[in-house]
Amino acid sequence: MGKLIALTVQRVGDLDTPIDPRFGRAVAFLIVDVETKEVVSTIENTSVEAAHGAGTGSAATMSGANVDAVISGRFGPKAYDALNRLGIQMWTAPEGLTARQALDKMIAGELTQMQIVKY
């Protein structure tokens, strides 16, 4: 298995599901093998209804899924900090894309990668 990437999606589905612009409150995460572009798992986001800590809870979920990177519309400051500390790359995708389109744009170098700050 190659590099794993998570994509935030608006509903449980496949690569043709729209990207959810919210990381911490995304409905679900598609975990995809970048080399094969196959969905290896789908994780429903248990942090979506959290009163506080949705971003850090979602970051913990990403750590448990052993992903190398996440694609989402945006990352809140606490989610950014948690993912940064875990060494998980963050890529931002514009609204209106499907997971497949966002993945293809990331592979082609057409998405913005957020800077990782070394502590």
C-alpha positions as CSV (number, residue, x, y, z in Angstrom):
1,M,0.0,0.0,0.0
2,G,1.3,3.5,-0.9
3,K,0.8,6.8,0.7
4,L,-2.6,7.3,2.3
5,I,-4.6,10.5,2.1
6,A,-7.9,11.5,3.7
7,L,-10.4,13.6,1.9
8,T,-13.2,15.3,3.8
9,V,-16.6,14.5,2.2
10,Q,-20.2,15.8,2.6
11,R,-21.6,12.3,2.9
12,V,-20.5,8.7,3.1
13,G,-19.8,7.7,-0.5
14,D,-17.1,7.3,-3.1
15,L,-14.6,9.5,-5.0
16,D,-17.5,11.2,-6.8
17,T,-18.8,12.6,-3.5
18,P,-18.4,16.3,-3.0
19,I,-15.6,17.6,-0.8
20,D,-16.7,18.9,2.6
21,P,-15.2,22.3,3.1
22,R,-14.9,21.8,6.8
23,F,-12.2,19.5,8.3
24,G,-13.4,19.2,11.9
25,R,-17.1,19.1,11.1
26,A,-16.9,17.1,7.8
27,V,-19.5,14.3,7.7
28,A,-17.0,11.7,6.7
29,F,-13.4,11.0,5.6
30,L,-12.4,8.9,2.5
31,I,-9.1,7.2,3.0
32,V,-7.5,6.7,-0.4
33,D,-4.3,5.0,-1.5
34,V,-2.7,7.7,-3.7
35,E,-0.8,5.3,-5.9
36,T,-3.9,3.2,-6.9
37,K,-6.5,5.9,-6.3
38,E,-8.6,3.3,-4.5
39,V,-10.7,4.1,-1.4
40,V,-9.3,1.8,1.3
41,S,-11.8,2.9,3.9
42,T,-14.5,5.4,4.8
43,I,-14.7,6.8,8.3
44,E,-17.8,8.6,9.6
45,N,-16.7,11.6,11.6
46,T,-17.7,11.1,15.2
47,S,-16.6,14.7,16.0
48,V,-19.1,16.3,13.7
49,E,-21.6,17.2,16.5
50,A,-19.0,17.9,19.2
51,A,-19.7,21.1,21.1
52,H,-15.9,21.7,21.3
53,G,-12.8,20.1,19.9
54,A,-14.2,18.9,16.6
55,G,-10.9,19.7,14.8
56,T,-8.6,18.1,17.4
57,G,-10.9,15.0,17.5
58,S,-10.9,14.7,13.7
59,A,-7.1,15.1,13.8
60,A,-6.9,12.2,16.3
61,T,-9.1,10.2,13.9
62,M,-6.6,10.9,11.1
63,S,-3.7,9.8,13.2
64,G,-5.5,6.5,14.0
65,A,-6.1,6.0,10.3
66,N,-2.4,6.4,9.6
67,V,-2.8,9.0,6.9
68,D,0.0,11.0,5.5
69,A,-2.1,13.9,4.3
70,V,-5.6,15.4,4.4
71,I,-7.4,17.4,1.7
72,S,-10.2,19.7,2.9
73,G,-11.6,23.1,2.2
74,R,-10.2,24.7,5.3
75,F,-8.6,23.8,8.7
76,G,-9.3,25.6,11.9
77,P,-6.4,26.8,14.0
78,K,-6.7,23.9,16.6
79,A,-7.0,21.3,13.8
80,Y,-4.1,22.8,12.0
81,D,-2.0,22.7,15.2
82,A,-2.9,19.1,15.9
83,L,-2.3,17.9,12.4
84,N,1.0,19.8,12.3
85,R,2.2,18.2,15.5
86,L,1.3,14.8,14.1
87,G,3.2,15.5,10.9
88,I,0.2,15.1,8.7
89,Q,0.3,17.3,5.5
90,M,-2.7,19.6,4.9
91,W,-3.9,20.5,1.4
92,T,-6.7,23.0,0.7
93,A,-9.3,22.4,-2.1
94,P,-11.8,25.0,-3.4
95,E,-15.5,24.3,-2.9
96,G,-17.4,22.5,-5.6
97,L,-15.0,19.7,-6.3
98,T,-15.6,16.0,-5.9
99,A,-13.1,14.0,-3.9
100,R,-11.8,12.6,-7.2
101,Q,-11.2,16.0,-8.7
102,A,-9.5,17.2,-5.5
103,L,-7.2,14.1,-5.4
104,D,-6.3,14.6,-9.1
105,K,-5.5,18.3,-8.5
106,M,-3.3,17.4,-5.5
107,I,-1.4,14.8,-7.5
108,A,-1.0,17.4,-10.4
109,G,0.4,20.0,-8.0
110,E,-2.7,22.3,-8.4
111,L,-3.7,22.5,-4.7
112,T,-2.2,24.7,-2.0
113,Q,-0.3,22.8,0.7
114,M,-0.3,24.5,4.1
115,Q,3.1,25.0,5.6
116,I,4.1,22.7,8.4
117,V,5.8,24.4,11.3
118,K,8.6,22.5,13.0
119,Y,8.4,22.6,16.8
